[in-house]
Amino acid sequence: MQLYNIKDHSEKVSFAQAVRQGLGRHQGLFFPSEITPMDDIDGLLALPFVERSQKILRHLIGSDEMPGLEEAVASAFSFGAPPVVRISDQVSSLELFHGPTLAFKDFGARFMARCLEQIAGDRKITILTATSGDTGAAVAHAFFGLKNINVCVLYPKGKVSPLQEKLFCTLGGNIRTVAVRGTFDDCQALVKEAFDDEEVRTGIGLNSANSINISRLLAQVCYYFEAVAALPAEQRKSVVFSVPSGNFGDVTAGLIAKALGLRVKRFVISTNVNDTVPRYLKTRVWDPHETVPTLSNAMDVSRPNNWPRVEELFKVKGWDLGDLASGMRTDEETKAAMRKILADTKYVSEPHGAIAWSVLQDFLEKGDQGIFLETAAPAKFKSVVDEILGTDIDLPEALASRAGLPLLSDEMDPDWKELRAYLLRNEA
Ligand SMILES: Cc1ncc(COP(=O)(O)O)c(C=O)c1O
């Protein structure tokens, strides 16, 4: 597989290089030079999840790299296919939260960890990643205990749910966590600074496990196929996906699935009030506002770092951006949506999935099958969900077992000099 840097097309790398590097020169994202449609999509849809995912990823990555790819996929996806739960005649929930950290990030982070393990060999690597919520947990757990790999997770202090924080800030060992006194965008900017600093980058073998890493993105392609495969064949003709979006990795993966030949009638981009993209799609003016904290905190992103990949894909495929549907929901509307889903269908949704469900309603036409991505377990947002819905949902074991552990995080201002010294001190 060859990839190029979106900001400098002369920089071309293999899959292994792109996984190791994360970002290219000038902080450019890597993008596949070719996405060839796959043959026999119906045959592919008939396969079990892991076998189908192995074929999809082998097709994307090619036969000349990653001899251990099939093994990596089987081990990364060992927690099983994501269930597709029908909640009404026209609508199903793609439940992506049955992995070890109860969020969709488990797919990408675990696949990336297994790829890096094979690619890195004996070289020392530092994973530096920013999280607005679930990435931190998924990455920390995926890499916990791996030899030669240190992890440093940055997150905005006070802006991730207390249970989420417990999930990834209590591990210790090769996992360091830093509560940054700022926003997620500040954390993301710090990661970019680190990648721009040659001495830090090479000195500590810097790698980002954010959704900018191509391995994470490619892993996520697989569950779009699973969602369609789970529908009866006669309902696969007119599928509409609604994707709760923050950094736009998930929707990029869905669009890659479409480029591979998966039949999708429409993608719906669903955001909270941090709605840079829905506004952009209407006005074609890129005008990020200051990031506002919301109930769906993992989507509190006003400068989504994967958006250039979406635009690139539309450009190379000759698709029209006008075909992307989009909408945003305020916190009040999100709460109302959660209550309506419960009242109408008895389904408990957390804020991110509820936004996707709600925006989906605006675009469903007769004969469509709508699938919204339920990206995290409601229990990860227990206090919010219980308060809004009047429920008392059970804490799954993955959360219950960590709830009483002390937080091991360090704390700092969003200051590159401070983080630089910290990284060199701790990871060299
Ligand atoms: C629960 C949840 N839903 C949705 C998203 C948004 O996904 P993306 O950043 O790929 O757009 C995130 C991202 O962290 C998340 O944690």
The ligand as a Gaussian input file, in Angstrom:
#p B3LYP/6-31G(d) Opt

LIG

0 1
 C      -18.225000       8.207000      22.043000
 C      -17.710000       8.923000      20.840000
 N      -18.527000       9.185000      19.838000
 C      -18.113000       9.845000      18.739000
 C      -16.804000      10.286000      18.608000
 C      -16.387000      11.023000      17.381000
 O      -15.638000      10.211000      16.523000
 P      -14.631000      10.866000      15.468000
 O      -13.630000      11.633000      16.259000
 O      -14.041000       9.721000      14.733000
 O      -15.473000      11.755000      14.610000
 C      -15.901000      10.027000      19.620000
 C      -14.495000      10.478000      19.509000
 O      -13.734000      10.512000      20.440000
 C      -16.350000       9.320000      20.764000
 O      -15.521000       9.024000      21.755000

